[in-house]
Amino acid sequence: ATSTLGPQRLVEEEASLPGGVRLRIISAHVVAGPLCEGVPGDLTGLALWPAPVALSAHVTSSLGRLVVGRRVLDLGCGCGLVGLAALAAGAAHVVLLDSSPEAVELARRNAAANIGAAGKAEVVCSSWRDGLPQLGKFGLVLASDVLYPSSLDGGDGSDGCNDGGGSVAGATAEVLGALEAFLIDDGEALMVVQRRSSAVTASLERAAEGILLEQVENWCSLPSLQLWHFRRRSQVEPSADAASLLSTLD
């Protein structure tokens, strides 16, 4: 284990999800010390924040038709809760993807600790920005907190974002482009974002005008979270992917 993931920084708890799903999950303890956001050894993505917990509950409660028998990607998996919930809901195979070695360490431990995960969960340490054609295509991509502004904004879209290297519009285009690249024709993605920045909401709403993207209403009890449903169009040859459709947002 790495020094940043010493026993004093970890907590093991049972995630009780709809459908009778119970998972034992080890995550970073948010009150045991600083999470070092934005610096080497960042533990932010290793904690069980409301977004992945809510998405996991949604997956096990109402998404059997989307999950059962499908190959699923947990994009930016953190400690792996969302992907493991998809397995429990009937996914055929799940890839847990994160660029953080600490997150991958926890995801592997959590996959091994939960019955039924062995052989069905693949944990990959890499960035989704790398394209990763070797991973193949997926019928369903699940993502939570992959768009998270680094500071509150006044709604003008000019604030920084943790996954865009610049503007919220650029980050939105990059994430949706990745969803497009990872999905099979007619594949679907679910993305949960914090209602923390009006710029994120505005970028997604503008993107929805040009692609198959819509906000899901009344999906959980937390008003601070938004769920977006993305669908990849059937097409013989890729022509206008999400990133190109969103290029005008920059």
Phi, psi and omega in degrees: 000148178282162183296328181289345181248038175295163183307328182291343181260358186248151174223137176250130181214162178266125174267110179265112186247161176304158181081012180075018181277129177230124181235139174268117188236129172262131180217172177284135181279121187286345182250005183274358181155176182296146180272354175059043183300130174083006179232164177306138184085013180305124180256006187305314184284358183263354180272159177271087178279166182301326184297306179295327178296315180294319179295321177298317178296321179295319180298315184279342184268324192218006187244025179305322181294334179271330189266317190303126176077001184264156171271124191239140174249126171263101187275118185069060196290339185061231181279357171097006185303312186297314180296320179292327174296321177297319176300315180296333180274359173115010177297146180286324183200143181230135171255124177260113188243128176204148179273351182271121176301325178295319178295317180297321177301313180292319180299320178296316180296319181290324177296318181292331186278344185254127184302135177093348182279331184301129179084345181251350181241126176247128182253126185235129177261099179191165178268139178294343177289347182279359180085303173054055179300336180295342178283343182079196183252160185230148175281335181214133173243133178243134182214137176223136179059030175277344170244107184215101183302143181283345177207154176294147183234173180265012177094007183264000176077012185265356183282161179285164181219145188290344183238024178232347182066021183174232187286160175299319179300318179294320179295319179299314179299319182293316181294312181294327174296322177294319177301314179302317184290326184277340188270146169288166173304135184067012174289164185229156177222147174238128183230126178256130177233151176286138174280056186261336184224127177295336180292322177296312179300316181297318179296319179291321178296321178291323178295326182295343179286340185245348182225176181276076182227130179214150177275136179269125181267153173053044184264338176208172186274357183263110180294346181281353184245141175243141174247127179244135181251121181246136178237131178274129180293149170287133179201143180287316179233132176301129181234305182232090181280177185300321183296317181289326178293336183262002185298336181284353181281339183290000000 
